[in-house]
Amino acid sequence: MEKISYNLVFNRTKRLNKKGMALVQVEAYLNSRKRYFSTKIYLKPNQWDAKRSMVKNHPNSNILNQMLYKHIATIEQAEFGLWRRGKAISLDLLKESIDKPVGSDKSFLAFFKEEVANSSLKENTKQNHLSTLELLQKFKREVLFTDLTFDFVSSFDNYLQSKEYHLNTIAKHMKHLKRYINAAINKDYMDAQKYAFRKYKIKSVEGSHTHLTPEELRKLEDLSLEGRSAKWQKTKDAFLFCCYAGLRYSDFISLKSTDFVEFNQETWLIYKSVKTSAEVRLPLYLLFEGKALLILQRYMDDLNCFFKLKDNSNINKELNILRRLAGIDKHISFHTARHMNFYFRLKTSKLQEYFS
């Protein structure tokens, strides 16, 4: 594949404007053909060194020469981008790619969705990433690659704050956004020089393993949901089930009705942990006096539907609405259920004997 050669030319048309100045252009040469690209820099004839192809006798000569070389570098970068995408290099294609940069009219949201679908991420992780895509769509119906500026990223951060997302939840979504912006740059859909995360810093705080006290757990258990609040009943039941069984959100949404097994007329939960891939066996009839089983009974008509929840971010928002309704003065998340004090899971002497 032949390389395009570039030169700087001054006053190609041999005409000066009303100010006695003419344009400097970048000449691209390939296969006996030429194309010209404007640098938007105008000079007087005595300010151009034709032999050395550079500005002279100008108070800003150094800066102007740097700008001219940058113009050439930008065009060469566009040529390199075409080469990386396997395009047959031509002057017409080069001009088209410069006049209308790659990605200028393409959807970043569609790219994001396709990248997630084609990734090797686990299914629950894919859903987590798609929750970020959903928030982006709510923030702005369509997002082009050219929209992804520092101002856009900062505004998206402010939008998430306005929706009262926790700082670490915002950090998670910003990390997802950063991942797919990086992918777009690596695939030449975006200009690396316009990388929004070069100035934007993702902020987070060190997490703490919060758990509910027996009194707080009782408040949530006793919370009656009626009228408009009834729509959060499933969220409440799912969280309480995870508290009783000590489950992660990722494990809960991966459960199936076949994971519940009867041994000697007693119900066990046997599942494979998403995070560790280890098999876990839980005697539900012993944990918290079998309260998890009482919840399951309410969903026996469609048990698999019980394990289908909204994405982690939105379910945590609903959970914090519930804890406020219950009078619990503590920010909690679904992960709180995982860190319920182990003492509460060993409430009965019979269970203590089992684990000894």
C-alpha positions in Angstrom: 0.0 0.0 0.0 1.5 3.3 -1.1 1.9 6.2 1.4 0.4 9.6 0.6 3.0 12.3 0.5 2.2 15.8 1.9 3.6 19.3 1.2 2.7 22.8 2.1 1.9 25.2 -0.7 1.2 28.9 -0.6 -1.0 30.9 -3.0 -1.8 27.9 -5.3 -4.3 30.0 -7.3 -1.8 32.9 -7.8 -4.3 35.4 -6.5 -4.3 37.6 -3.4 -7.3 38.7 -1.5 -8.3 42.3 -0.7 -5.8 42.3 2.2 -3.0 41.3 -0.1 -2.9 37.8 1.5 -3.2 34.2 0.2 -4.0 30.8 1.7 -1.5 28.1 2.8 -2.7 24.6 1.9 -1.6 21.0 2.5 -1.1 19.2 -0.7 -1.7 15.5 -0.6 -0.2 13.4 -3.5 -0.9 9.8 -4.4 -0.8 7.9 -7.7 -0.3 11.1 -9.8 -3.3 12.8 -8.2 -3.4 15.7 -5.8 -5.9 16.9 -3.2 -5.7 20.2 -1.3 -6.7 20.8 2.3 -7.1 24.3 3.8 -5.0 25.3 6.8 -7.1 28.5 7.3 -3.8 30.4 7.6 -3.4 33.4 5.3 -0.1 35.2 4.7 1.4 38.0 2.7 3.9 36.9 -0.1 6.9 38.2 1.9 5.9 36.0 4.9 6.3 32.7 3.0 9.6 30.9 2.4 8.9 28.9 -0.7 12.2 27.0 -0.6 11.8 25.8 2.9 7.9 25.7 2.9 7.6 27.6 6.1 6.5 31.0 7.5 9.0 33.8 7.8 9.1 37.5 8.6 5.9 37.2 10.8 5.7 38.1 14.5 4.1 34.7 15.2 6.2 32.6 12.8 7.0 29.9 15.3 3.4 29.4 16.3 2.1 29.5 12.7 4.7 26.9 11.6 3.7 24.6 14.5 0.1 25.0 13.4 0.9 24.1 9.8 2.8 20.9 10.9 -0.1 20.0 13.1 -2.5 20.3 10.1 -0.3 17.8 8.3 -0.1 15.5 11.3 -4.0 15.5 11.6 -4.4 14.5 8.0 -1.8 11.8 8.4 -3.7 10.5 11.4 -6.8 10.3 9.4 -4.9 8.3 6.7 -3.6 6.0 9.4 -7.2 5.5 10.8 -8.3 4.4 7.3 -5.4 2.0 7.1 -6.2 0.5 10.5 -9.8 -0.1 9.4 -8.6 -2.0 6.3 -9.8 0.7 3.9 -8.2 1.0 0.4 -6.5 4.4 0.7 -7.5 7.0 -1.8 -7.4 10.8 -1.8 -11.2 11.0 -2.1 -11.7 8.7 0.9 -9.1 10.7 2.8 -11.0 14.0 2.1 -14.3 12.4 3.1 -12.9 11.1 6.4 -11.6 14.6 7.2 -14.7 16.5 6.1 -16.9 14.1 8.0 -14.9 12.4 10.8 -15.6 8.8 11.7 -18.3 8.6 14.3 -19.6 12.1 13.8 -23.0 10.8 12.9 -22.9 7.4 14.5 -24.6 6.4 17.7 -22.4 5.7 20.7 -25.4 4.1 22.5 -25.7 1.6 19.7 -22.0 0.9 19.8 -22.2 0.5 23.6 -25.0 -2.0 23.3 -23.2 -4.0 20.6 -20.0 -4.1 22.6 -21.8 -5.5 25.7 -23.6 -8.1 23.6 -20.4 -9.3 22.0 -18.3 -9.3 25.2 -17.2 -12.3 27.2 -18.7 -10.8 30.4 -20.9 -12.9 32.6 -24.6 -12.4 32.1 -25.2 -10.6 35.3 -22.2 -8.3 34.6 -23.6 -7.5 31.2 -26.9 -6.5 32.8 -24.9 -4.3 35.2 -23.2 -2.6 32.2 -26.6 -2.2 30.4 -27.9 -0.4 33.4 -25.4 2.3 32.7 -26.6 2.4 29.0 -30.2 2.8 30.3 -29.2 5.7 32.4 -27.4 7.3 29.5 -30.5 7.0 27.4 -32.6 8.7 30.1 -30.0 11.5 30.3 -29.9 12.0 26.6 -32.1 10.2 24.1 -29.3 9.9 21.5 -25.5 10.2 22.1 -23.1 10.5 19.2 -19.4 9.9 19.5 -18.8 13.6 19.0 -21.0 14.3 22.1 -18.6 12.6 24.4 -16.8 15.6 25.8 -15.6 16.5 29.2 -18.8 18.6 29.6 -20.9 15.7 28.7 -19.3 13.4 31.2 -19.5 16.0 33.9 -23.1 16.7 33.2 -23.9 13.0 33.3 -22.2 12.8 36.7 -24.4 15.8 37.9 -27.5 14.0 36.5 -26.8 10.9 38.6 -26.2 13.0 41.7 -29.6 14.7 41.1 -31.2 11.2 41.1 -29.6 10.6 44.5 -27.3 7.8 43.5 -24.6 6.9 46.0 -21.1 8.2 45.2 -19.8 4.7 44.7 -22.7 3.8 42.4 -22.0 6.9 40.3 -18.3 5.8 40.2 -19.4 2.4 38.9 -21.4 3.9 36.1 -18.6 6.3 35.1 -16.2 3.4 35.0 -18.5 1.6 32.6 -18.8 4.7 30.4 -15.0 5.1 30.4 -14.6 1.4 29.4 -16.7 1.9 26.2 -15.3 5.3 25.3 -11.8 3.6 25.5 -13.2 0.9 23.2 -14.5 3.4 20.8 -11.1 5.2 20.7 -9.3 1.8 20.1 -11.6 1.1 17.2 -11.0 4.6 15.7 -14.6 5.8 16.2 -13.2 8.7 18.3 -10.2 10.9 18.4 -7.9 10.1 21.3 -6.9 13.7 21.6 -10.5 14.5 22.7 -10.6 11.9 25.5 -13.1 13.2 28.1 -11.6 11.2 31.0 -8.3 12.9 30.7 -9.6 15.8 32.8 -12.5 14.1 34.6 -11.6 12.1 37.7 -13.9 9.3 39.0 -14.6 9.8 42.7 -15.5 7.1 45.2 -15.4 6.4 48.9 -14.1 3.4 50.8 -17.0 1.0 51.3 -18.0 -0.4 54.6 -19.8 -3.7 55.3 -23.1 -2.4 56.7 -25.6 -4.8 58.2 -29.0 -4.3 59.8 -29.4 -4.7 63.5 -32.2 -7.1 64.7 -34.4 -4.0 65.5 -33.8 -2.5 62.0 -34.5 -5.9 60.3 -37.8 -6.1 62.3 -38.8 -2.6 61.2 -38.4 -3.7 57.6 -40.2 -7.0 58.2 -43.2 -5.1 59.8 -43.4 -2.5 57.0 -46.8 -2.7 55.4 -46.9 -1.7 51.8 -50.3 -0.5 50.5 -51.6 1.7 47.7 -48.8 3.2 45.6 -46.2 1.6 47.9 -47.4 -1.9 47.0 -45.2 -1.8 43.9 -42.1 -2.2 46.1 -43.4 -5.4 47.8 -41.3 -7.7 45.6 -38.1 -5.6 46.3 -38.8 -5.9 50.0 -39.3 -9.6 49.8 -36.3 -10.2 47.7 -34.0 -8.2 50.0 -35.4 -10.0 53.1 -34.9 -13.3 51.4 -31.2 -12.4 50.8 -30.9 -11.3 54.4 -32.1 -14.6 55.7 -29.9 -16.6 53.3 -26.9 -14.2 53.1 -27.1 -14.0 49.3 -25.4 -11.6 46.9 -27.6 -9.7 44.4 -25.8 -11.6 41.6 -26.6 -15.0 43.1 -30.2 -14.1 43.8 -31.0 -13.0 40.2 -29.3 -16.2 39.0 -31.5 -18.6 41.1 -33.9 -21.0 39.5 -36.8 -23.0 41.0 -34.7 -26.2 40.5 -32.1 -24.8 43.0 -34.5 -25.6 45.9 -34.2 -29.3 46.9 -36.1 -31.3 49.4 -34.1 -33.6 51.8 -36.1 -35.5 54.4 -39.0 -33.2 53.8 -36.8 -30.2 54.5 -35.9 -27.5 52.0 -32.4 -26.7 51.0 -31.1 -24.1 48.6 -28.2 -25.4 46.5 -26.7 -23.1 44.0 -23.4 -22.2 42.4 -21.9 -18.8 43.4 -21.6 -16.4 40.5 -18.5 -14.8 42.0 -16.6 -17.8 43.2 -18.1 -20.7 41.2 -18.3 -22.7 44.4 -21.3 -24.7 45.3 -23.3 -23.4 48.3 -25.7 -25.5 50.3 -28.1 -23.7 52.7 -30.6 -25.3 55.0 -33.4 -22.7 54.6 -35.6 -24.4 57.2 -33.0 -23.5 59.8 -31.9 -20.0 58.8 -33.8 -17.3 60.6 -36.4 -19.9 61.7 -37.3 -20.6 58.1 -38.5 -17.1 57.3 -37.1 -17.4 53.7 -39.4 -20.3 53.0 -42.5 -18.2 54.0 -41.4 -15.6 51.4 -41.0 -18.3 48.8 -44.5 -19.6 49.4 -46.0 -16.3 48.3 -44.3 -16.7 44.8 -44.7 -20.4 44.2 -47.0 -19.8 41.2 -44.1 -18.2 39.3 -41.0 -18.7 41.4 -38.6 -17.9 38.5 -40.2 -14.5 38.1 -39.4 -13.7 41.8 -35.7 -13.9 41.0 -36.0 -11.3 38.1 -35.2 -7.9 39.5 -34.3 -4.5 38.1 -30.6 -3.7 37.7 -28.6 -3.3 40.9 -28.6 0.5 40.8 -32.4 0.9 40.5 -33.2 -1.8 42.9 -30.9 -0.1 45.5 -32.8 3.1 45.0 -36.1 1.3 45.7 -34.5 -0.4 48.7 -33.6 3.0 50.2 -37.1 4.2 49.7 -38.2 1.2 51.7 -35.8 1.8 54.6 -36.9 5.4 54.9 -40.6 4.3 55.0 -39.5 1.8 57.7 -37.8 4.5 59.7 -34.3 3.1 59.3 -31.7 5.8 59.4 -28.9 4.1 57.5 -28.0 3.9 53.8 -28.3 0.3 52.7 -27.9 -1.7 49.5 -28.6 -5.2 48.4 -25.1 -6.1 49.4 -26.1 -5.3 53.0 -27.9 -8.6 53.0 -24.7 -10.4 52.2 -23.0 -8.9 55.3 -25.8 -9.5 57.8 -24.1 -10.4 61.0 -23.4 -14.2 61.0 -24.6 -14.3 64.6 -28.2 -13.7 63.3 -27.9 -16.6 61.0 -27.1 -18.9 64.0 -30.1 -17.9 66.0 -31.1 -21.4 67.0 -29.0 -23.9 68.9 -30.0 -26.5 66.3 -28.3 -24.5 63.6 -25.3 -23.9 65.8 -25.0 -27.7 66.1 -25.3 -28.1 62.4 -22.4 -25.8 61.7 -20.1 -27.0 64.5 
